[in-house]
Amino acid sequence: MNEPKQKINKDIMISGLGHYQLTKKRKQILMYSFLTALAITIVGLAVFGGYVIMTANREEPAVFVAPPPTKKYEPRILEHKVKVQKKQRSSSRPSVIPRMTAMKKTSINLPEIKADPKTLHTTFQPKFKAVSGKGMGAGLGTGYGTHGFGSGVSQINFFGLKAKGEKIAILVDASVSMVEEERGGVPGYLRVKQRIEDVIDALSPGSLFTVIAFADAAEAMTPKMIIANEKNKNDAKMFIRPYNTDGNWGLTTGNIESKNYGDLRAVGGTTRLDLALTGAFDQGADTIMIISDGIPRVEKALTPEQMQSYQKKREQWFDTNQGAISNWENARASAPAGTAQKVWIPPVAASTGPPKEGQQPRQARAGYWKTVTVGGFRRARPNPPPPPKAGFWTLADFVKYMGLMYDEEYKPKGVDEPVIFCIGYQIDQDGGSFLKNLASHYHGQYRSVRKIK
């Protein structure tokens, strides 16, 4: 009985001592591990804390109050959203009219819809303005023209003047003075026409245009404006090329007539800019380009008062000179008759260069025999004085004339008066002053050109 008790006590003691020794070693290991981890943690916290403190010391303190958070968009997303909103606002789609549907019409009572199905409202309500002129100058391509939608506006470089227009009239002086030697002769005028062709080539395909030549008369290329396509541009260049070439000097007949506005009426003259402007206004030009070498010499018509005064002087002259007229008639009746004789008229060669201003070019003529009277009565018959000259149009007359054409052609259509640009080619002081004031009155520009290369 004593032996088992001693064995149990021995096992308990061994077990307790071993456990104690083992526990002590484990505690030492755990203690070392804990101290090592703690040391590492302390060092890490010290390093991180020092970095944070140094960083905070380098930063400047904030002096602003942060605004409440706002919704932000990326630039491209915001741009896309704005475009979509604009498209939606400009859409011409009708607003949606509410309605209800049911599979069985008798299974539901539809509410009353307070909307007029015939009335449609859109967010886009364009307002169109009445336009002038005819043709295809409006409504082609993109962009905006001066009289409607379209790509018809042309950017023009007219001998250095920058202009733009949708219905363009180019007025070219074709008088003989344009080819005088001091203006470069025929080669100089050829360069003028080449520059005009450059202007024609640069016209926008959607614009309308016309070309008008003027001298003692005025000739329009076409009675109405034409579209600036390639064919019409080539036709316009062919139209101006023959002027002031051998056998085609100046211009004495044309297809444009002056308008009669009572006392303001032209009866002749040279450099008939009034006729060229008449053609441009009749065709509804919004931009007029002029090149000329001198002041227009447009003869005025006599007023009714001047005509009455002249008729009175004429009647007084006949009353005063009745005896002189009778003596002349008696002398002619009693004078011996002359002798008929044939004479040879030699041939005449055609002129080889441009004639002088106011003269017609000399045409070639063959020689021929002519019967003339030699001797006989040759005293000139007394004649009354010629009618007086009414003078020439001034700038004020031109402005008045163009104002009357505007009231007739433009104002009823609600169209603004045209803009006028002028080039003085080798022009004198009076002519340059006239063109400069004309361009200024019609909101355009003027430039004097001495030489064209």
TORKOL-4160 file (C-alpha; in steps of 0.2 Angstrom, whole numbers, padded with zeros to 4 digits, m for minus):
453
<pt num="1" X="0000" Y="0000" Z="0000"/>
<pt num="2" X="0014" Y="0012" Z="0003"/>
<pt num="3" X="0023" Y="0009" Z="m0013"/>
<pt num="4" X="0009" Y="0015" Z="m0025"/>
<pt num="5" X="0008" Y="0031" Z="m0015"/>
<pt num="6" X="0026" Y="0035" Z="m0016"/>
<pt num="7" X="0025" Y="0032" Z="m0035"/>
<pt num="8" X="0011" Y="0044" Z="m0037"/>
<pt num="9" X="0020" Y="0057" Z="m0027"/>
<pt num="10" X="0036" Y="0055" Z="m0037"/>
<pt num="11" X="0026" Y="0057" Z="m0054"/>
<pt num="12" X="0018" Y="0073" Z="m0047"/>
<pt num="13" X="0034" Y="0080" Z="m0042"/>
<pt num="14" X="0043" Y="0076" Z="m0059"/>
<pt num="15" X="0028" Y="0083" Z="m0068"/>
<pt num="16" X="0028" Y="0099" Z="m0058"/>
<pt num="17" X="0046" Y="0102" Z="m0059"/>
<pt num="18" X="0047" Y="0099" Z="m0078"/>
<pt num="19" X="0032" Y="0109" Z="m0081"/>
<pt num="20" X="0040" Y="0123" Z="m0071"/>
<pt num="21" X="0056" Y="0122" Z="m0080"/>
<pt num="22" X="0048" Y="0121" Z="m0097"/>
<pt num="23" X="0036" Y="0136" Z="m0093"/>
<pt num="24" X="0051" Y="0146" Z="m0087"/>
<pt num="25" X="0060" Y="0144" Z="m0104"/>
<pt num="26" X="0045" Y="0148" Z="m0114"/>
<pt num="27" X="0042" Y="0163" Z="m0104"/>
<pt num="28" X="0060" Y="0169" Z="m0108"/>
<pt num="29" X="0057" Y="0166" Z="m0126"/>
<pt num="30" X="0040" Y="0175" Z="m0126"/>
<pt num="31" X="0048" Y="0189" Z="m0116"/>
<pt num="32" X="0062" Y="0191" Z="m0128"/>
<pt num="33" X="0050" Y="0191" Z="m0143"/>
<pt num="34" X="0039" Y="0203" Z="m0135"/>
<pt num="35" X="0053" Y="0215" Z="m0131"/>
<pt num="36" X="0060" Y="0213" Z="m0148"/>
<pt num="37" X="0043" Y="0217" Z="m0157"/>
<pt num="38" X="0041" Y="0232" Z="m0145"/>
<pt num="39" X="0058" Y="0239" Z="m0149"/>
<pt num="40" X="0054" Y="0237" Z="m0167"/>
<pt num="41" X="0037" Y="0246" Z="m0165"/>
<pt num="42" X="0044" Y="0260" Z="m0155"/>
<pt num="43" X="0058" Y="0263" Z="m0168"/>
<pt num="44" X="0046" Y="0262" Z="m0182"/>
<pt num="45" X="0034" Y="0274" Z="m0173"/>
<pt num="46" X="0048" Y="0286" Z="m0170"/>
<pt num="47" X="0054" Y="0286" Z="m0188"/>
<pt num="48" X="0036" Y="0289" Z="m0195"/>
<pt num="49" X="0032" Y="0302" Z="m0182"/>
<pt num="50" X="0048" Y="0311" Z="m0186"/>
<pt num="51" X="0044" Y="0311" Z="m0204"/>
<pt num="52" X="0026" Y="0317" Z="m0201"/>
<pt num="53" X="0032" Y="0331" Z="m0190"/>
<pt num="54" X="0045" Y="0337" Z="m0202"/>
<pt num="55" X="0033" Y="0336" Z="m0216"/>
<pt num="56" X="0020" Y="0346" Z="m0207"/>
<pt num="57" X="0033" Y="0359" Z="m0202"/>
<pt num="58" X="0037" Y="0362" Z="m0221"/>
<pt num="59" X="0019" Y="0365" Z="m0226"/>
<pt num="60" X="0012" Y="0382" Z="m0225"/>
<pt num="61" X="m0004" Y="0384" Z="m0215"/>
<pt num="62" X="m0020" Y="0384" Z="m0225"/>
<pt num="63" X="m0029" Y="0401" Z="m0225"/>
<pt num="64" X="m0044" Y="0397" Z="m0235"/>
<pt num="65" X="m0061" Y="0390" Z="m0231"/>
<pt num="66" X="m0065" Y="0375" Z="m0241"/>
<pt num="67" X="m0081" Y="0377" Z="m0251"/>
<pt num="68" X="m0095" Y="0364" Z="m0250"/>
<pt num="69" X="m0091" Y="0349" Z="m0262"/>
<pt num="70" X="m0098" Y="0352" Z="m0279"/>
<pt num="71" X="m0101" Y="0340" Z="m0293"/>
<pt num="72" X="m0087" Y="0340" Z="m0306"/>
<pt num="73" X="m0087" Y="0334" Z="m0324"/>
<pt num="74" X="m0072" Y="0330" Z="m0334"/>
<pt num="75" X="m0069" Y="0343" Z="m0348"/>
<pt num="76" X="m0074" Y="0331" Z="m0362"/>
<pt num="77" X="m0089" Y="0325" Z="m0353"/>
<pt num="78" X="m0095" Y="0343" Z="m0349"/>
<pt num="79" X="m0092" Y="0348" Z="m0367"/>
<pt num="80" X="m0102" Y="0333" Z="m0373"/>
<pt num="81" X="m0116" Y="0337" Z="m0361"/>
<pt num="82" X="m0117" Y="0355" Z="m0367"/>
<pt num="83" X="m0118" Y="0350" Z="m0385"/>
<pt num="84" X="m0131" Y="0338" Z="m0381"/>
<pt num="85" X="m0141" Y="0351" Z="m0372"/>
<pt num="86" X="m0139" Y="0363" Z="m0387"/>
<pt num="87" X="m0145" Y="0350" Z="m0399"/>
<pt num="88" X="m0160" Y="0346" Z="m0388"/>
<pt num="89" X="m0165" Y="0365" Z="m0387"/>
<pt num="90" X="m0163" Y="0367" Z="m0406"/>
<pt num="91" X="m0172" Y="0351" Z="m0411"/>
<pt num="92" X="m0187" Y="0354" Z="m0421"/>
<pt num="93" X="m0196" Y="0338" Z="m0415"/>
<pt num="94" X="m0213" Y="0341" Z="m0408"/>
<pt num="95" X="m0216" Y="0340" Z="m0389"/>
<pt num="96" X="m0223" Y="0323" Z="m0384"/>
<pt num="97" X="m0242" Y="0323" Z="m0381"/>
<pt num="98" X="m0246" Y="0312" Z="m0366"/>
<pt num="99" X="m0258" Y="0297" Z="m0369"/>
<pt num="100" X="m0263" Y="0281" Z="m0361"/>
<pt num="101" X="m0266" Y="0264" Z="m0369"/>
<pt num="102" X="m0274" Y="0248" Z="m0363"/>
<pt num="103" X="m0275" Y="0230" Z="m0369"/>
<pt num="104" X="m0294" Y="0231" Z="m0367"/>
<pt num="105" X="m0302" Y="0247" Z="m0371"/>
<pt num="106" X="m0317" Y="0243" Z="m0360"/>
<pt num="107" X="m0306" Y="0239" Z="m0345"/>
<pt num="108" X="m0301" Y="0256" Z="m0340"/>
<pt num="109" X="m0308" Y="0274" Z="m0341"/>
<pt num="110" X="m0295" Y="0285" Z="m0349"/>
<pt num="111" X="m0293" Y="0302" Z="m0341"/>
<pt num="112" X="m0296" Y="0318" Z="m0350"/>
<pt num="113" X="m0280" Y="0324" Z="m0359"/>
<pt num="114" X="m0280" Y="0343" Z="m0359"/>
<pt num="115" X="m0269" Y="0345" Z="m0375"/>
<pt num="116" X="m0274" Y="0351" Z="m0393"/>
<pt num="117" X="m0266" Y="0338" Z="m0404"/>
<pt num="118" X="m0266" Y="0350" Z="m0418"/>
<pt num="119" X="m0255" Y="0362" Z="m0409"/>
<pt num="120" X="m0237" Y="0357" Z="m0409"/>
<pt num="121" X="m0224" Y="0367" Z="m0400"/>
<pt num="122" X="m0205" Y="0366" Z="m0403"/>
<pt num="123" X="m0190" Y="0374" Z="m0394"/>
<pt num="124" X="m0184" Y="0380" Z="m0411"/>
<pt num="125" X="m0194" Y="0394" Z="m0418"/>
<pt num="126" X="m0183" Y="0402" Z="m0432"/>
<pt num="127" X="m0188" Y="0419" Z="m0439"/>
<pt num="128" X="m0184" Y="0422" Z="m0457"/>
<pt num="129" X="m0181" Y="0439" Z="m0465"/>
<pt num="130" X="m0187" Y="0442" Z="m0483"/>
<pt num="131" X="m0172" Y="0441" Z="m0495"/>
<pt num="132" X="m0169" Y="0451" Z="m0511"/>
<pt num="133" X="m0164" Y="0445" Z="m0528"/>
<pt num="134" X="m0166" Y="0428" Z="m0537"/>
<pt num="135" X="m0154" Y="0413" Z="m0540"/>
<pt num="136" X="m0145" Y="0401" Z="m0529"/>
<pt num="137" X="m0134" Y="0414" Z="m0519"/>
<pt num="138" X="m0144" Y="0409" Z="m0503"/>
<pt num="139" X="m0146" Y="0392" Z="m0496"/>
<pt num="140" X="m0130" Y="0383" Z="m0502"/>
<pt num="141" X="m0118" Y="0375" Z="m0490"/>
<pt num="142" X="m0115" Y="0381" Z="m0472"/>
<pt num="143" X="m0112" Y="0398" Z="m0464"/>
<pt num="144" X="m0122" Y="0414" Z="m0466"/>
<pt num="145" X="m0124" Y="0426" Z="m0480"/>
<pt num="146" X="m0130" Y="0444" Z="m0480"/>
<pt num="147" X="m0147" Y="0440" Z="m0487"/>
<pt num="148" X="m0150" Y="0423" Z="m0480"/>
<pt num="149" X="m0142" Y="0406" Z="m0476"/>
<pt num="150" X="m0129" Y="0399" Z="m0487"/>
<pt num="151" X="m0110" Y="0400" Z="m0491"/>
<pt num="152" X="m0113" Y="0413" Z="m0504"/>
<pt num="153" X="m0102" Y="0427" Z="m0495"/>
<pt num="154" X="m0086" Y="0430" Z="m0505"/>
<pt num="155" X="m0070" Y="0437" Z="m0497"/>
<pt num="156" X="m0063" Y="0449" Z="m0510"/>
<pt num="157" X="m0046" Y="0456" Z="m0512"/>
<pt num="158" X="m0050" Y="0471" Z="m0525"/>
<pt num="159" X="m0033" Y="0478" Z="m0529"/>
<pt num="160" X="m0028" Y="0478" Z="m0510"/>
<pt num="161" X="m0045" Y="0482" Z="m0503"/>
<pt num="162" X="m0053" Y="0469" Z="m0492"/>
<pt num="163" X="m0071" Y="0467" Z="m0495"/>
<pt num="164" X="m0085" Y="0454" Z="m0494"/>
<pt num="165" X="m0102" Y="0452" Z="m0502"/>
<pt num="166" X="m0115" Y="0440" Z="m0508"/>
<pt num="167" X="m0121" Y="0449" Z="m0524"/>
<pt num="168" X="m0106" Y="0457" Z="m0532"/>
<pt num="169" X="m0105" Y="0469" Z="m0546"/>
<pt num="170" X="m0088" Y="0473" Z="m0554"/>
<pt num="171" X="m0088" Y="0489" Z="m0564"/>
<pt num="172" X="m0073" Y="0491" Z="m0576"/>
<pt num="173" X="m0069" Y="0507" Z="m0585"/>
<pt num="174" X="m0066" Y="0503" Z="m0603"/>
<pt num="175" X="m0063" Y="0520" Z="m0610"/>
<pt num="176" X="m0049" Y="0524" Z="m0622"/>
<pt num="177" X="m0040" Y="0534" Z="m0609"/>
<pt num="178" X="m0036" Y="0518" Z="m0599"/>
<pt num="179" X="m0024" Y="0513" Z="m0612"/>
<pt num="180" X="m0015" Y="0530" Z="m0614"/>
<pt num="181" X="0004" Y="0529" Z="m0613"/>
<pt num="182" X="0006" Y="0538" Z="m0596"/>
<pt num="183" X="m0005" Y="0524" Z="m0589"/>
<pt num="184" X="0005" Y="0510" Z="m0596"/>
<pt num="185" X="m0003" Y="0508" Z="m0613"/>
<pt num="186" X="m0011" Y="0492" Z="m0619"/>
<pt num="187" X="0001" Y="0481" Z="m0608"/>
<pt num="188" X="m0004" Y="0491" Z="m0592"/>
<pt num="189" X="m0023" Y="0489" Z="m0596"/>
<pt num="190" X="m0020" Y="0470" Z="m0599"/>
<pt num="191" X="m0013" Y="0469" Z="m0581"/>
<pt num="192" X="m0029" Y="0478" Z="m0575"/>
<pt num="193" X="m0040" Y="0465" Z="m0584"/>
<pt num="194" X="m0029" Y="0450" Z="m0577"/>
<pt num="195" X="m0032" Y="0457" Z="m0559"/>
<pt num="196" X="m0050" Y="0458" Z="m0562"/>
<pt num="197" X="m0050" Y="0440" Z="m0568"/>
<pt num="198" X="m0041" Y="0435" Z="m0551"/>
<pt num="199" X="m0055" Y="0443" Z="m0542"/>
<pt num="200" X="m0068" Y="0433" Z="m0552"/>
<pt num="201" X="m0058" Y="0417" Z="m0549"/>
<pt num="202" X="m0059" Y="0420" Z="m0530"/>
<pt num="203" X="m0078" Y="0422" Z="m0529"/>
<pt num="204" X="m0086" Y="0409" Z="m0518"/>
<pt num="205" X="m0096" Y="0396" Z="m0528"/>
<pt num="206" X="m0112" Y="0401" Z="m0519"/>
<pt num="207" X="m0111" Y="0419" Z="m0523"/>
<pt num="208" X="m0119" Y="0429" Z="m0537"/>
<pt num="209" X="m0110" Y="0442" Z="m0548"/>
<pt num="210" X="m0110" Y="0452" Z="m0564"/>
<pt num="211" X="m0097" Y="0462" Z="m0574"/>
<pt num="212" X="m0101" Y="0479" Z="m0582"/>
<pt num="213" X="m0089" Y="0488" Z="m0594"/>
<pt num="214" X="m0092" Y="0507" Z="m0596"/>
<pt num="215" X="m0085" Y="0521" Z="m0606"/>
<pt num="216" X="m0096" Y="0532" Z="m0617"/>
<pt num="217" X="m0109" Y="0519" Z="m0614"/>
<pt num="218" X="m0111" Y="0504" Z="m0603"/>
<pt num="219" X="m0113" Y="0485" Z="m0607"/>
<pt num="220" X="m0118" Y="0472" Z="m0594"/>
<pt num="221" X="m0112" Y="0454" Z="m0596"/>
<pt num="222" X="m0129" Y="0448" Z="m0592"/>
<pt num="223" X="m0146" Y="0456" Z="m0588"/>
<pt num="224" X="m0147" Y="0447" Z="m0571"/>
<pt num="225" X="m0134" Y="0441" Z="m0558"/>
<pt num="226" X="m0127" Y="0424" Z="m0561"/>
<pt num="227" X="m0120" Y="0410" Z="m0550"/>
<pt num="228" X="m0101" Y="0410" Z="m0548"/>
<pt num="229" X="m0098" Y="0393" Z="m0555"/>
<pt num="230" X="m0083" Y="0389" Z="m0566"/>
<pt num="231" X="m0092" Y="0391" Z="m0582"/>
<pt num="232" X="m0099" Y="0408" Z="m0578"/>
<pt num="233" X="m0082" Y="0413" Z="m0571"/>
<pt num="234" X="m0074" Y="0409" Z="m0588"/>
<pt num="235" X="m0088" Y="0418" Z="m0597"/>
<pt num="236" X="m0085" Y="0433" Z="m0587"/>
<pt num="237" X="m0066" Y="0433" Z="m0591"/>
<pt num="238" X="m0070" Y="0431" Z="m0610"/>
<pt num="239" X="m0082" Y="0446" Z="m0608"/>
<pt num="240" X="m0069" Y="0458" Z="m0602"/>
<pt num="241" X="m0054" Y="0452" Z="m0612"/>
<pt num="242" X="m0058" Y="0460" Z="m0629"/>
<pt num="243" X="m0060" Y="0478" Z="m0622"/>
<pt num="244" X="m0046" Y="0490" Z="m0628"/>
<pt num="245" X="m0038" Y="0478" Z="m0639"/>
<pt num="246" X="m0034" Y="0481" Z="m0658"/>
<pt num="247" X="m0050" Y="0486" Z="m0667"/>
<pt num="248" X="m0060" Y="0487" Z="m0651"/>
<pt num="249" X="m0056" Y="0503" Z="m0643"/>
<pt num="250" X="m0067" Y="0511" Z="m0630"/>
<pt num="251" X="m0086" Y="0508" Z="m0629"/>
<pt num="252" X="m0099" Y="0518" Z="m0638"/>
<pt num="253" X="m0115" Y="0507" Z="m0637"/>
<pt num="254" X="m0122" Y="0496" Z="m0623"/>
<pt num="255" X="m0137" Y="0488" Z="m0616"/>
<pt num="256" X="m0140" Y="0499" Z="m0601"/>
<pt num="257" X="m0150" Y="0515" Z="m0602"/>
<pt num="258" X="m0151" Y="0529" Z="m0589"/>
<pt num="259" X="m0166" Y="0531" Z="m0579"/>
<pt num="260" X="m0177" Y="0547" Z="m0580"/>
<pt num="261" X="m0180" Y="0555" Z="m0564"/>
<pt num="262" X="m0187" Y="0572" Z="m0569"/>
<pt num="263" X="m0174" Y="0585" Z="m0569"/>
<pt num="264" X="m0161" Y="0572" Z="m0564"/>
<pt num="265" X="m0158" Y="0565" Z="m0582"/>
<pt num="266" X="m0142" Y="0562" Z="m0591"/>
<pt num="267" X="m0141" Y="0565" Z="m0610"/>
<pt num="268" X="m0123" Y="0560" Z="m0614"/>
<pt num="269" X="m0105" Y="0561" Z="m0609"/>
<pt num="270" X="m0090" Y="0551" Z="m0606"/>
<pt num="271" X="m0084" Y="0539" Z="m0593"/>
<pt num="272" X="m0103" Y="0535" Z="m0590"/>
<pt num="273" X="m0102" Y="0528" Z="m0572"/>
<pt num="274" X="m0120" Y="0533" Z="m0570"/>
<pt num="275" X="m0125" Y="0519" Z="m0583"/>
<pt num="276" X="m0114" Y="0506" Z="m0574"/>
<pt num="277" X="m0121" Y="0510" Z="m0557"/>
<pt num="278" X="m0138" Y="0509" Z="m0565"/>
<pt num="279" X="m0135" Y="0491" Z="m0571"/>
<pt num="280" X="m0128" Y="0486" Z="m0554"/>
<pt num="281" X="m0143" Y="0493" Z="m0544"/>
<pt num="282" X="m0155" Y="0485" Z="m0557"/>
<pt num="283" X="m0147" Y="0468" Z="m0553"/>
<pt num="284" X="m0148" Y="0471" Z="m0534"/>
<pt num="285" X="m0129" Y="0471" Z="m0530"/>
<pt num="286" X="m0125" Y="0472" Z="m0511"/>
<pt num="287" X="m0106" Y="0475" Z="m0515"/>
<pt num="288" X="m0100" Y="0486" Z="m0530"/>
<pt num="289" X="m0082" Y="0486" Z="m0535"/>
<pt num="290" X="m0077" Y="0501" Z="m0547"/>
<pt num="291" X="m0060" Y="0504" Z="m0556"/>
<pt num="292" X="m0058" Y="0520" Z="m0566"/>
<pt num="293" X="m0045" Y="0532" Z="m0572"/>
<pt num="294" X="m0055" Y="0549" Z="m0571"/>
<pt num="295" X="m0070" Y="0558" Z="m0565"/>
<pt num="296" X="m0086" Y="0554" Z="m0574"/>
<pt num="297" X="m0092" Y="0567" Z="m0587"/>
<pt num="298" X="m0111" Y="0565" Z="m0587"/>
<pt num="299" X="m0120" Y="0578" Z="m0596"/>
<pt num="300" X="m0135" Y="0585" Z="m0588"/>
<pt num="301" X="m0152" Y="0588" Z="m0597"/>
<pt num="302" X="m0159" Y="0605" Z="m0597"/>
<pt num="303" X="m0172" Y="0609" Z="m0585"/>
<pt num="304" X="m0190" Y="0615" Z="m0591"/>
<pt num="305" X="m0185" Y="0632" Z="m0586"/>
<pt num="306" X="m0169" Y="0632" Z="m0595"/>
<pt num="307" X="m0178" Y="0625" Z="m0611"/>
<pt num="308" X="m0191" Y="0639" Z="m0610"/>
<pt num="309" X="m0178" Y="0652" Z="m0608"/>
<pt num="310" X="m0168" Y="0645" Z="m0623"/>
<pt num="311" X="m0184" Y="0645" Z="m0634"/>
<pt num="312" X="m0187" Y="0663" Z="m0630"/>
<pt num="313" X="m0170" Y="0668" Z="m0635"/>
<pt num="314" X="m0171" Y="0658" Z="m0651"/>
<pt num="315" X="m0188" Y="0667" Z="m0656"/>
<pt num="316" X="m0180" Y="0683" Z="m0652"/>
<pt num="317" X="m0165" Y="0679" Z="m0663"/>
<pt num="318" X="m0176" Y="0675" Z="m0678"/>
<pt num="319" X="m0186" Y="0691" Z="m0675"/>
<pt num="320" X="m0170" Y="0701" Z="m0675"/>
<pt num="321" X="m0161" Y="0691" Z="m0690"/>
<pt num="322" X="m0176" Y="0689" Z="m0702"/>
<pt num="323" X="m0168" Y="0701" Z="m0714"/>
<pt num="324" X="m0151" Y="0693" Z="m0714"/>
<pt num="325" X="m0160" Y="0676" Z="m0717"/>
<pt num="326" X="m0169" Y="0683" Z="m0732"/>
<pt num="327" X="m0154" Y="0691" Z="m0739"/>
<pt num="328" X="m0145" Y="0674" Z="m0738"/>
<pt num="329" X="m0159" Y="0665" Z="m0747"/>
<pt num="330" X="m0159" Y="0678" Z="m0761"/>
<pt num="331" X="m0141" Y="0677" Z="m0764"/>
<pt num="332" X="m0141" Y="0659" Z="m0765"/>
<pt num="333" X="m0155" Y="0659" Z="m0778"/>
<pt num="334" X="m0146" Y="0672" Z="m0789"/>
<pt num="335" X="m0129" Y="0664" Z="m0788"/>
<pt num="336" X="m0122" Y="0654" Z="m0803"/>
<pt num="337" X="m0123" Y="0636" Z="m0801"/>
<pt num="338" X="m0107" Y="0626" Z="m0798"/>
<pt num="339" X="m0098" Y="0614" Z="m0810"/>
<pt num="340" X="m0099" Y="0595" Z="m0806"/>
<pt num="341" X="m0083" Y="0587" Z="m0806"/>
<pt num="342" X="m0076" Y="0570" Z="m0801"/>
<pt num="343" X="m0062" Y="0568" Z="m0788"/>
<pt num="344" X="m0052" Y="0553" Z="m0782"/>
<pt num="345" X="m0054" Y="0550" Z="m0763"/>
<pt num="346" X="m0038" Y="0540" Z="m0758"/>
<pt num="347" X="m0039" Y="0525" Z="m0747"/>
<pt num="348" X="m0037" Y="0526" Z="m0728"/>
<pt num="349" X="m0028" Y="0514" Z="m0717"/>
<pt num="350" X="m0035" Y="0508" Z="m0700"/>
<pt num="351" X="m0028" Y="0516" Z="m0685"/>
<pt num="352" X="m0015" Y="0505" Z="m0677"/>
<pt num="353" X="m0016" Y="0512" Z="m0659"/>
<pt num="354" X="m0029" Y="0518" Z="m0647"/>
<pt num="355" X="m0038" Y="0535" Z="m0652"/>
<pt num="356" X="m0037" Y="0550" Z="m0642"/>
<pt num="357" X="m0050" Y="0553" Z="m0628"/>
<pt num="358" X="m0067" Y="0557" Z="m0636"/>
<pt num="359" X="m0062" Y="0552" Z="m0654"/>
<pt num="360" X="m0068" Y="0536" Z="m0663"/>
<pt num="361" X="m0055" Y="0524" Z="m0670"/>
<pt num="362" X="m0051" Y="0526" Z="m0688"/>
<pt num="363" X="m0058" Y="0512" Z="m0699"/>
<pt num="364" X="m0049" Y="0506" Z="m0715"/>
<pt num="365" X="m0057" Y="0512" Z="m0731"/>
<pt num="366" X="m0054" Y="0509" Z="m0749"/>
<pt num="367" X="m0051" Y="0523" Z="m0762"/>
<pt num="368" X="m0066" Y="0529" Z="m0773"/>
<pt num="369" X="m0072" Y="0542" Z="m0785"/>
<pt num="370" X="m0084" Y="0556" Z="m0779"/>
<pt num="371" X="m0094" Y="0569" Z="m0788"/>
<pt num="372" X="m0092" Y="0586" Z="m0781"/>
<pt num="373" X="m0098" Y="0604" Z="m0785"/>
<pt num="374" X="m0084" Y="0616" Z="m0789"/>
<pt num="375" X="m0088" Y="0635" Z="m0788"/>
<pt num="376" X="m0106" Y="0641" Z="m0785"/>
<pt num="377" X="m0113" Y="0649" Z="m0769"/>
<pt num="378" X="m0104" Y="0645" Z="m0753"/>
<pt num="379" X="m0109" Y="0658" Z="m0740"/>
<pt num="380" X="m0114" Y="0650" Z="m0724"/>
<pt num="381" X="m0133" Y="0652" Z="m0719"/>
<pt num="382" X="m0136" Y="0662" Z="m0703"/>
<pt num="383" X="m0141" Y="0650" Z="m0689"/>
<pt num="384" X="m0148" Y="0653" Z="m0671"/>
<pt num="385" X="m0137" Y="0651" Z="m0656"/>
<pt num="386" X="m0135" Y="0632" Z="m0650"/>
<pt num="387" X="m0144" Y="0627" Z="m0634"/>
<pt num="388" X="m0134" Y="0630" Z="m0618"/>
<pt num="389" X="m0125" Y="0617" Z="m0609"/>
<pt num="390" X="m0132" Y="0611" Z="m0593"/>
<pt num="391" X="m0116" Y="0606" Z="m0586"/>
<pt num="392" X="m0110" Y="0589" Z="m0579"/>
<pt num="393" X="m0116" Y="0579" Z="m0564"/>
<pt num="394" X="m0108" Y="0582" Z="m0548"/>
<pt num="395" X="m0106" Y="0570" Z="m0533"/>
<pt num="396" X="m0122" Y="0577" Z="m0526"/>
<pt num="397" X="m0131" Y="0572" Z="m0542"/>
<pt num="398" X="m0124" Y="0555" Z="m0542"/>
<pt num="399" X="m0129" Y="0552" Z="m0523"/>
<pt num="400" X="m0147" Y="0559" Z="m0527"/>
<pt num="401" X="m0148" Y="0548" Z="m0542"/>
<pt num="402" X="m0143" Y="0532" Z="m0533"/>
<pt num="403" X="m0154" Y="0537" Z="m0518"/>
<pt num="404" X="m0169" Y="0537" Z="m0530"/>
<pt num="405" X="m0164" Y="0520" Z="m0537"/>
<pt num="406" X="m0162" Y="0513" Z="m0519"/>
<pt num="407" X="m0180" Y="0519" Z="m0516"/>
<pt num="408" X="m0186" Y="0510" Z="m0531"/>
<pt num="409" X="m0176" Y="0494" Z="m0531"/>
<pt num="410" X="m0170" Y="0490" Z="m0513"/>
<pt num="411" X="m0181" Y="0499" Z="m0500"/>
<pt num="412" X="m0197" Y="0489" Z="m0505"/>
<pt num="413" X="m0188" Y="0473" Z="m0502"/>
<pt num="414" X="m0181" Y="0478" Z="m0485"/>
<pt num="415" X="m0163" Y="0477" Z="m0491"/>
<pt num="416" X="m0149" Y="0489" Z="m0486"/>
<pt num="417" X="m0140" Y="0500" Z="m0499"/>
<pt num="418" X="m0125" Y="0493" Z="m0507"/>
<pt num="419" X="m0107" Y="0495" Z="m0501"/>
<pt num="420" X="m0095" Y="0503" Z="m0514"/>
<pt num="421" X="m0077" Y="0501" Z="m0516"/>
<pt num="422" X="m0067" Y="0512" Z="m0528"/>
<pt num="423" X="m0050" Y="0510" Z="m0536"/>
<pt num="424" X="m0042" Y="0526" Z="m0545"/>
<pt num="425" X="m0031" Y="0519" Z="m0558"/>
<pt num="426" X="m0017" Y="0532" Z="m0563"/>
<pt num="427" X="m0031" Y="0545" Z="m0558"/>
<pt num="428" X="m0030" Y="0564" Z="m0557"/>
<pt num="429" X="m0034" Y="0573" Z="m0541"/>
<pt num="430" X="m0052" Y="0578" Z="m0546"/>
<pt num="431" X="m0056" Y="0560" Z="m0551"/>
<pt num="432" X="m0048" Y="0553" Z="m0536"/>
<pt num="433" X="m0057" Y="0565" Z="m0524"/>
<pt num="434" X="m0074" Y="0560" Z="m0533"/>
<pt num="435" X="m0071" Y="0541" Z="m0531"/>
<pt num="436" X="m0065" Y="0543" Z="m0513"/>
<pt num="437" X="m0080" Y="0553" Z="m0508"/>
<pt num="438" X="m0092" Y="0541" Z="m0517"/>
<pt num="439" X="m0084" Y="0526" Z="m0508"/>
<pt num="440" X="m0085" Y="0535" Z="m0491"/>
<pt num="441" X="m0104" Y="0539" Z="m0493"/>
<pt num="442" X="m0108" Y="0521" Z="m0497"/>
<pt num="443" X="m0097" Y="0514" Z="m0482"/>
<pt num="444" X="m0084" Y="0507" Z="m0493"/>
<pt num="445" X="m0065" Y="0511" Z="m0496"/>
<pt num="446" X="m0055" Y="0520" Z="m0509"/>
<pt num="447" X="m0037" Y="0517" Z="m0515"/>
<pt num="448" X="m0026" Y="0525" Z="m0528"/>
<pt num="449" X="m0016" Y="0513" Z="m0539"/>
<pt num="450" X="m0001" Y="0520" Z="m0549"/>
<pt num="451" X="0005" Y="0505" Z="m0556"/>
<pt num="452" X="0000" Y="0486" Z="m0557"/>
<pt num="453" X="0014" Y="0473" Z="m0559"/>
